[in-house]
Amino acid sequence: TGYNHFRIEHPYGHHKRAATPEDPASSRMGETFYEFWPRTVIGSFKSAIEIEKNRLKRKGKEFWSLDNELLQGWGMSAAFHASMVGIFGKGTIPYLATQAFYGISLFEIINYIEHYGLLRQKKENGQYERTMPEHSWNNNNVVTNLFLYQLQRHSDHHAYP
């Protein structure tokens, strides 16, 4: 899908800011999925760039370097997509774009559901309370467990990483 920035943003951005107004991957009360989708896609992209810039800066590296994990991921995606077009022709481009759009949308609808309308409280010191199981929605049904590999047991993923 070319959504490689997720690998950086999810553990280092979303996990710090889940269920806060600062988190682009947490849906807000009353926000439709169609409002959430562009906010999370663009916000997560920007967040990943900032996270990676800061990581590289701490190591004394430039953003535009071979050590940039975002550029590595995007390079691999570009190479894959270019090879598909090279092998199967330009007619493959609409299929690649469509599968990327649907793949990203399926992924983001899960994010939308798992944190919908949940907020952590801000403490007097300006920091948010610790992420707890009540800051994620769960669904512990047998069929859901089988088809989603327990993905819907989301609170454990945040409260006990």
N, C-alpha and C positions, 0 to 999 in steps of 0.2 A: 504493500500500500504506500510505501514511501513515508510512513508515519514514524520514522526512526527517533525523533526527538522524545517520544514517549519514554524510552529507556532511560533518559536523563531526568525528564521532568517528573515522572511518577514517583520515584523513590526520594528525590531530593527537593522537589517542590510540593507536589500534592500531599505527600506524607507529612510534611511540616505544616501545611496550611489547610488540610482537609476540614470541611465543615466551618470555614471562615469566609468572610466576604472577599478576602484576598486570593482565594483559590479559584482559578479559572475552571477547574475540573469538578467543582461542587455546584450542583444546580440549586437555584434559589426558589424559595416558596413563591408559587404563582408564575414562575418562568416556564414557558412552553419549551419543548425540545427544539423547536425551530428558532427560538431566541437563544437557547443554550448552545446549539451547535456552532455557530460562528464565534461566539464568545469563548468557548472552550478551545476550539481549534486554533484560533489566533492567539489567545492568551497563553495556552500551553506552549505554543511555538516560541513566543517571546520569552516566556519564563525559562525554557530550556536553553535558549541562547544566553541569557543572563547567568544562569547557573554554570554553563560551560565556560563562559568568559571568566567568571570568578575563579573557577577551578584551575584554569590555565594560568591565570594571573598569579595565583598562589604558587604555582610551579615555575614561575618566571618564563612562561611561554606566551606566544602570541595567539590570538584567536585563529588567524589564518595559518595554521600549522598542521603537520601530519599527526600531531598529538590530539587534535580536536576530534572527539568521538562523534559529534554531530556530523561533521564533514565526512568522516569515515562511513557512517551509516548512509548518509545521502549519496555518497559515491557508490556504495554497493548497490543501492536501489537504482541509481541511474544506470549503472552497468547492467543490472538485470533487465531493466526495461529496454535499454538499447539492444541487448542481445535478443530479446523477444521480438522486437521490431526487425532486427537484422535477419532472424531466422524465418519469421512468419510474415513479414512485410508490414507496410504502414497501416493496413487494414486492422492490425492488432491494437492500434492506439486507442480507439474508442472502448474496446474491451478492457484494456489495462486501466483506463481512466474510470470506467464504470465500476470495476471491481475495487479500485482504490476508494472511490466515493462510498460504496456500500460497506466495504470493510471498516473504514473509519467511522461511518455512521453506526454500524452495529456495535462497535467498540464504545463509542460515545454514548449510545443509549443506555448501555450498562452503567457507565459513570453517572449519567443523568438519574437513573433509578436508585442507585446505591447510596446517594447522598442527598436526595431531593428534600429541600426545605429544612435540613438539619443544620444547626449552628452551635458551635462551642461558645461558651461564655468567656468574655474578656475579664481577667482578674484586675485588681486595683493597680498592680505593677505594670499593666499594659500588655501582659502576655496572655495567651489563651490557655484555658484549662487543658489538661492532657487529653489526648484523643482516647475516648472510651468506646465500648461496644455500642452504646446508644447513639453514636455519631455516624452510624452506617445502618442501612436497611438490610435485613436478611430474609432468606426464604429457605427453610430447611425441609423441603419436600423430597421424597425419594426420587421421583422422576426428574426433578430439577437437578438434584445432585448428580444423577447419571449423565444427563445431557450437558451440563455445564461444569463438570469436574469440580464441584463444590465452590465454584466461583461466587455463587450467591451467598456464601457464608463470609460476607465481606468484613464484618466487625473484627473478627480475629486477625485478619490481614492488617488492619490499622492499629488495633489496641495492643496486639502482641506480635510485632513484626519480626 
